[in-house]
């Protein structure tokens, strides 16, 4: 997993956008790993037990990736709305 901190309030918009790019890359990697895992199981290259253990880890990582995406989206929304409020 990527190094992470939940409090992004002191981060610049550019930093948050960079975190978003990194998180999207991580999401893509997780999807690739998940597909490779299924293919390995279908080809009988790994046992059912190994498959289930790997799937559990992948699900946990995917949930964390989605949680981070929600935090980033929220922070981006706040960062883009704040300048509009000050312009009024």
C-alpha positions in Angstrom: 0.0 0.0 0.0 1.0 3.6 -0.6 2.1 5.8 2.4 -1.0 7.6 3.5 -2.4 10.1 5.9 -6.1 10.8 6.3 -5.8 14.5 7.1 -5.3 16.2 3.8 -6.5 19.6 5.0 -3.0 21.1 4.9 -2.2 19.6 1.4 -2.3 21.8 -1.7 -4.7 20.9 -4.5 -1.7 19.8 -6.6 -0.6 17.4 -3.8 -4.1 16.0 -3.5 -4.3 15.5 -7.3 -1.0 13.7 -7.2 -2.4 11.4 -4.5 -5.4 10.8 -6.6 -3.2 9.8 -9.6 -1.2 7.4 -7.4 -4.5 5.9 -5.9 -5.9 5.4 -9.4 -2.6 3.6 -10.4 -3.0 1.4 -7.3 -6.6 0.6 -8.2 -5.5 -0.4 -11.6 -2.8 -2.6 -10.1 -5.3 -4.2 -7.8 -7.6 -5.0 -10.7 -4.8 -6.5 -12.6 -3.7 -8.6 -9.6 -7.3 -9.8 -9.1 -7.6 -10.9 -12.7 -4.3 -12.7 -12.6 -5.3 -14.4 -9.4 -8.5 -15.7 -10.9 -6.6 -16.9 -14.0 -4.1 -18.7 -11.8 -6.8 -20.4 -9.9 -8.7 -21.4 -13.1 -5.4 -22.8 -14.5 -5.0 -24.8 -11.3 -1.7 -23.0 -10.6 -2.6 -22.3 -7.0 -4.7 -24.1 -4.4 -8.2 -23.1 -3.3 -6.8 -22.1 0.1 -4.1 -19.9 -1.4 -6.7 -18.4 -3.8 -9.0 -17.6 -0.9 -6.3 -16.0 1.2 -5.1 -13.9 -1.7 -8.7 -12.8 -2.5 -9.2 -11.8 1.1 -6.1 -9.6 1.0 -7.1 -8.1 -2.4 -10.6 -7.3 -1.1 -9.1 -5.5 2.0 -6.7 -3.5 -0.2 -9.5 -2.7 -2.6 -11.7 -1.4 0.2 -8.8 0.8 1.4 -8.2 2.1 -2.1 -11.9 3.0 -2.4 -11.9 4.7 1.0 -8.9 6.8 0.0 -10.6 7.7 -3.3 -13.6 9.0 -1.4 -11.4 11.1 0.9 -9.5 12.5 -2.1 -12.7 13.3 -4.0 -14.1 15.0 -1.0 -10.9 17.0 -0.5 -10.8 18.0 -4.2 -14.4 19.2 -4.0 -13.6 21.3 -0.9 -10.5 22.7 -2.6 -12.4 23.7 -5.7 -15.4 25.2 -3.9 -13.4 27.2 -1.4 -12.0 29.6 -4.0 -15.5 30.2 -5.4 -16.8 31.1 -1.9 -14.0 33.7 -1.4 -14.7 35.2 -4.9 -18.3 36.1 -4.0 
